[in-house]
Amino acid sequence: MILSTKCGIQWYDDGGELHFMKEGHAVRRDLAPKAIRRDLELSLKTMGTEYVDVYYTHWQCKTYGLVPIEETMEELLKMKQEGKIRAIGASNTDLQILEDYIRAGQLDVIQEKLSILDRKSEELLPFCEEHGIMLQTYSPIEQGLLAGKASDNYVPKPGEVRDGKTWWRPENIRRVNGMLAGWKDLTEKYQCTLANLCIKWNSMLSSNINVLCGARKVSQIEDIASSLDIALSKEDFERMKQDADAVRKQQ
C-alpha cells in the first residue's frame, strides 16, 4: 500500500496566486516552503500517520518562477530527511519545470493526464526514462468515455466534470464510439472490457509508467487490476494507436 497526497492548493491566506474561485472563496496555488510545510503537517494529522510515501506538488505556479523551484525543493528535501515523506512528486508540469526540479534536487514521480486519445504528456517520457522518473498517468479511460457506455447523443450536464471537455463533445463521442465498436474482436480475443484494453495500452507505453485509475468498490479495483494480466500483442497495441490517431486528427 502506497500512501500519497498533494500540496500547493490553499485557501488560508493571500500567498501564491489565484487558481480559481469557489463559492466565494479564493483558492490559490502556493508552493512556497511555508505553504507546503503547512499542507504536509495538516495531511499527516488528518490521516493519522507519521509519514507519506509520495508527496506531490499539485499545480505549478502560473507565473513561471514566482516561487523558485529551488525553494520548493529545499523544503521537500528537508521533509524527506526528517522521514515525513519518502518520495518527491510533481503534477501538471512541463519539460522546463522537470529540468528545474532535477537541477534543484530530485524527482521520483510525476502525475499527468494520458490516455490513448490524449497523449500530450507522452512528450515527457524520454526525459522521465533518462532520469528514472516514474510517469503516473491519470484518466486512462477519459472519465469513462473509453469504457464504451456513453450513447452517441449523450450531453454532459452543465457544471459536471465532463462539461466542456474536448472528448465529451457530441461529435467526438460519436467518433470515439465508432472506434470502440471496431475493437469488439479485441475484447473477445482477450476476454476483457474496453476499459481493460485502454488501461493495458497505457501501461505498455513505457516501463516508466504506472496507471492511476479511480475506483469506488472493491470489485472495480479487482477489475482494474485484471487489466495488467492482458497479454496485448505489439500488433494490437499498434492497431489501437493507429485507430486512435485517426480519431484524434478529426477532432
C-alpha angles and dihedrals in degrees: 000000000000118000116205138166139172138238139196104068110102143161099184102097144347096280121130119003137301116282100174143319119252124183091334095313125116111229111198139197108232125165095165113135092248092051098048091044090053090048092051096048091048091049093050091050094046094049095041095233137122095222145008124224095223128022115193130196098228105204126008120226115286087217105059111240096007086130106022112235088228089067093047092047093049090058093045091053090051089053090051093049088051090054093241094117129026103194135024120228139175135194138197093030140144134211095272091052092048090053090051092052092051093048091049097049128297145324123202103179142003127202117216138157114261134159135152086266099043111044103157093121090055086085088069093058099088091054092046092049092048093051100036095248118153115229109214108196123205133194094032092165096041096249091310100315093112090053085077096230100113115100120233091249096047113136120189115234116250111272098015119124094258094050111115095006114140098234093047094063110117095245092050094047089056092049093048093047089053090053092048092050087058090059095062090107089055094053088049093046094051096031092232143112127264089251090054090052094051094047090050090048090056092050092054096058092085143345085240092066132094121178123232113208131179121236136171100181136047089238089058092051090051092049092049092049091052088063090076091058091065111110093215109184122230089242092055091044089056092044091055090048093051092048091050092046089056091053092045091055091056098052 
